[in-house]
């Protein structure tokens, strides 16, 4: 792995809408490369026999949380009526809420 270049740092900063100074860019490059280095170390671990942790509930037995609370069943149920919500919205196009623009580029 060749690591993160300064061009990569600039592209990530642009995507994240961050303005990095010339002094911050090399520091960010070092930090990102350190993170990737730690991930590379984790990838070297032998995880044979370790179950994938896709759902924490499965590890908890699916019923009781570690602190004693019972977990809510994950069931599909009806949501609020869209027409009723849109009828009381401050501004809508009938299907979506209209909100002021908050990000300028």
Buried (B, 14 or more C-beta within 10 A) or exposed (E): EEEBEEEBBBEBBEEEEEEBEEEEBEEBBEEBBEEEEEEEEEEEEEEEEEEEEEEEEEEEEEEEEEEEEEEEEEEEEEEEEEEEEBEEEEEBEEEEEEEEEEEEE
